[in-house]
Amino acid sequence: STQSRSSAASDVYKRQASGDASRGMMLMSTADASGSLSVDVGGSIGSLGVGATALSASTIGNSSAGDIDVFAGGDVVADGEGSTAVDLLSDASATGSIAAKLGGTVMASGHSATGVRALQQAVSTVGHLNVNVGGNVLATGIDSTGLVGGSTANVISQITELVIGGGAEASGNGSTAVDLALDLSLIHISEPTRQAEI
């Protein structure tokens, strides 16, 4: 069993990646039994460079359970071209869960940028995807995406919950505010998710 926890110190305001193809923070669990990642950032998260990723967390390999838990108190902003502010991947063989609680606004303002990507892609039997955004989800860049959530897992049961405290708006050419790609045998989608898709 492997557990990893990273907590931003009180005097650190934000986690950001400003160089081209740079990563502000990268966490990975490759445990064979169970892998758990927990990240707590008190301030904002921003990817400013071309192709940059501010926060990347993934559980991969032959683990029976892969859990990712991310909290950010401030805004999540992808401003660089082709950048991703938060990239989460759960790839476990039995159960996989992703929970992201973001206190501020999620914004993709760069060309082809992605604010938050949360994906499950495994032969999981149970999947749980929970994303809670306190503010708005905005896609203002050309071909940008504010929030991508999905699963390509061969699951028996999948619970997908998406809560957006503010609004969801795509104002950039070819942009998408919320994109849910689900290929599942059984789906439970909360009412806030349905409203976001309308």
N, C-alpha and C positions, 0 to 999 in steps of 0.2 A: 504494500500500500504506500502510495506516495502522495504527500500533501505539500502544497506550496502556497505561501501567503505573502503578499507584498502590500505594505501600507505606506502611503505617502506621509512623510513627516509634516508636522504642523506648520513649519516654515516654508514648505514647498507648495507653491500655488498651483502649478500646472505641470502636466506631462505633455511634452511636445516633441515632434520630429521636424526639424527645419531644413536639414540637408537633403539633397536629391537622393532618392532610394534609401533613405535612412529609416531607422527604427528607434523610437523613443524607449520602448520597453517590450521585451519578447519573453514570454513564459511558455514552457512546453513540458507536458508530462507524458512519458512513454512507458509507464508501469504496466507489468503483465497482469497484476491483480486488480487494483483500482487506482485511479488517478484523480486528484482534486486540485483545482486551481482557484484561489480567491485573491482578488485585487481590489484594493480600496484607495481611491484617489480623491483627496479632499477638494481639489479645485477643478479646473477645466482640462480637457484633452484636445490637442490640436495637431494636425498633420499639415505642415506648411510647404514642404519641399515637393518637387516633382516625384511621383511614385512613392512617396513616404508613407509609413505606417506608424502612428503614434503609440498604439497599444495592440499587441498581438498575443492571444492566449489560446492554446490548443491542447487537447488531450487526444493522443493518437497511439496506434499500436494494438496489441492484443489484450488491452485492459477490459475487464468485465464491466467496469463502471467508469464513466468519465464525466466529471462535474466541473462546470466553470461558473464562478460567481463573481460578477464585476459591479462595483459601485463607483460612481463619479458624482461629486457634489455640484460641479459646475457644468458649463456647456461642452458639447462635443462638436468640433469643427474640422472639416476636411477642406482645406483651402488650396492645397497644391494640386496641380494637374495630375490626374490619375492616382491621387492619394486616397488613403483610407484612415479614418481617425481611430476606429475600434474594429478589430477583426477577431471574431471568436469562432472556433471550430471544435466540435465534439465528435470524435470518431471512435466510439467504444463498441464492443461486440455484444454487450447485453443491455445496459441502460446508459442513456446519455442525457444530461440536462444542461441547459444554458439559462442562467438568470442574470439579467442586466438591469440595474436600477440607476437611471441617469436623471439627476435632479434638475438639470437645465434644459436648454434647447439643443437639438441635433440639427446641424446645418452642413450641407454639402455645397460649397460655393465654388470649388474649383472645377475646371473642365474635366468631365468623366470621373469626378470624385465620388466617394461613398462615405457617408457619415458613419454608419454602423452596419457591419455585416455579421450575422449570427447564423451559422449553418450546422446542420447535423447530417453526416454522410457516412453511414455504417450499416451493418446488418444488426441493428439494434432491435430488441424486442419491446422496449419502452423508451419513448422520447418525450422530453418536456422542454419546451421553449417558452421562456417568459421574459418579455421586454417591457419595462415600465419607463416612460419618458415623462418627466414632470412638466416640461415646456412644450414648445412646438417642434415639429419635424419639417424642415425646410430644404428644398432642393432648388438652389438658385443658379448653379453653374450649368453650362451647356452639357447635355447628356449625363447629368449627375443623378445620384440616387441618395435620398436621405437615409432610408432604412431598408435593408434587405434581410429578410428572415425566411428560413426554409429548411426543408428536410428532404433528402433523397433516400432515407433509410427504409429498409424493408421491415417496418415496425408492425407490431400487433396493436399497439396503442400509442397514439400521439396526442399530447395536449399542447395546444398553442395558445398563448395568451399575450395579447398586445394591448397596452393601455397608453394612451397619449393624453396628457393633461391639457394641452393646448390644441392647436389645429395642425393639420397636415397640408402643406401647400407646395406645389411644384411650379415655379415661375421661370425656370431656365428652359431654353429651347431643347426639346427632347428629354427633359428631365422627368423623374419619377419620385414622388414623395415617399411612398411605402410600397414595397414589392415583396409579396409573400409567395414563395414558390414551394408548394407542398405536393409531394408524390407519396401518398400514404394510404394504408388500408383502412384506417379509422381516424377521423379527425374531430377534434373538439375545438371550436374557435369561439372565443369570448365575444360578446356583443360589441365592445369597443373596437375589436379587430374588424368586424363587419362594417362598422361605421367608417373606419379608416379606408376601407376598400371601395366605398361608395363614391 
